[in-house]
Structure formats: C-alpha cells, structure tokens
C-alpha cells in the first residue's frame, strides 16, 4: 500500500491511531481484512482510502498486489470538477 520505494512502519502507524478499518480504529497490526473492507490510512502527510478487492493467495510482485486493492482517491472526481458542478 505504498508508492515506489516507500516503506511504512505498520506497527507505528497502528499504535499512533493512523489506521481505520471500515471507520473503526485498528488496534493491532495483524488485524485481518476481507474483500470489501475499506482502510483509511494517514501516511506521509496525506490520507489514503483503500478498498480491498481480493486477498492474495501468495506473496507476489507489486504488479500482482496492485490488482488486489483500489485506491479510492483514483476513482473520486478531482476537486476542481466538484466545484465546477455546484449550483
């Protein structure tokens, strides 16, 4: 769930309360997720919202992992589009 060459200390962001699963704060890094779950992460100075699409059967390459989730920011209309459609 990180960009190229970025690593996240998962224990640290969970213990700091920066991870939510379906709007509920996650209390342990090993919390399991299921398809359809929505993760909200406050990482690297921004908030990311990720929908889990599927669970991987194995630890594979990044290209394979990227098919298992959807970054909700990518599917949301840009802020400029939202403002242009206001009545």
C-alpha positions as CSV (number, residue, x, y, z in Angstrom):
1,X,0.0,0.0,0.0
2,X,2.9,2.3,-0.5
3,X,4.3,4.1,-3.5
4,X,7.5,3.2,-5.2
5,X,10.4,2.9,-2.8
6,X,8.4,3.8,0.3
7,X,8.1,1.7,3.4
8,X,5.7,2.1,6.2
9,X,6.3,1.0,9.8
10,X,3.0,-0.7,10.2
11,X,3.3,-1.1,14.0
12,X,4.0,2.6,14.4
13,X,1.1,3.9,12.4
14,X,-1.4,1.5,14.0
15,X,-0.2,2.4,17.6
16,X,-0.5,6.1,16.7
17,X,-4.1,5.6,15.7
18,X,-3.5,6.4,12.0
19,X,-5.3,3.3,10.6
20,X,-9.0,2.7,10.4
21,X,-10.8,-0.3,9.0
22,X,-14.4,0.4,8.0
23,X,-14.3,3.6,10.0
24,X,-13.2,1.9,13.2
25,X,-9.7,2.4,14.6
26,X,-7.4,-0.6,14.3
27,X,-5.7,-1.6,17.5
28,X,-3.3,-4.3,16.2
29,X,-1.1,-4.5,13.1
30,X,-2.1,-8.1,12.5
31,X,-5.8,-7.3,12.1
32,X,-7.3,-9.3,9.2
33,X,-9.1,-7.7,6.3
34,X,-11.6,-9.1,3.8
35,X,-12.7,-8.2,0.3
36,X,-15.0,-5.1,0.5
37,X,-13.2,-3.7,3.6
38,X,-12.2,0.0,3.4
39,X,-8.9,1.1,5.0
40,X,-8.2,4.7,5.9
41,X,-4.5,5.5,6.4
42,X,-2.8,8.7,7.5
43,X,0.6,8.2,6.0
44,X,3.4,10.5,4.7
45,X,1.4,13.7,5.4
46,X,-1.7,12.6,3.5
47,X,-4.8,10.4,4.0
48,X,-5.3,7.4,1.7
49,X,-8.6,5.5,1.4
50,X,-8.1,1.9,0.1
51,X,-10.8,-0.7,-0.8
52,X,-9.7,-4.3,-0.5
53,X,-10.9,-6.1,-3.7
54,X,-9.4,-9.5,-3.0
55,X,-6.9,-11.4,-0.8
56,X,-3.7,-12.6,-2.4
57,X,-3.1,-16.4,-2.4
58,X,0.7,-15.8,-2.2
59,X,3.2,-13.1,-1.7
60,X,3.9,-11.9,-5.2
61,X,5.2,-9.0,-7.2
62,X,3.9,-5.4,-6.7
63,X,2.1,-5.6,-10.1
64,X,0.0,-8.5,-8.8
65,X,-0.6,-6.9,-5.4
66,X,-1.9,-3.7,-7.1
67,X,-4.8,-5.7,-8.5
68,X,-6.0,-6.6,-5.0
69,X,-7.0,-3.1,-3.9
70,X,-8.5,0.1,-5.2
71,X,-7.2,3.5,-4.2
72,X,-10.4,5.4,-3.7
73,X,-8.7,8.7,-4.5
74,X,-8.1,7.5,-8.0
75,X,-11.9,6.9,-8.5
76,X,-13.0,10.2,-6.9
77,X,-13.6,13.2,-9.1
78,X,-11.0,15.9,-8.8
79,X,-11.7,18.8,-6.5
80,X,-11.9,21.2,-9.5
81,X,-14.6,19.0,-11.1
82,X,-16.6,19.1,-7.8
83,X,-16.5,22.9,-7.6
84,X,-17.5,23.3,-11.3
85,X,-20.7,21.3,-10.8
86,X,-22.0,23.3,-7.8
87,X,-25.3,25.0,-8.5
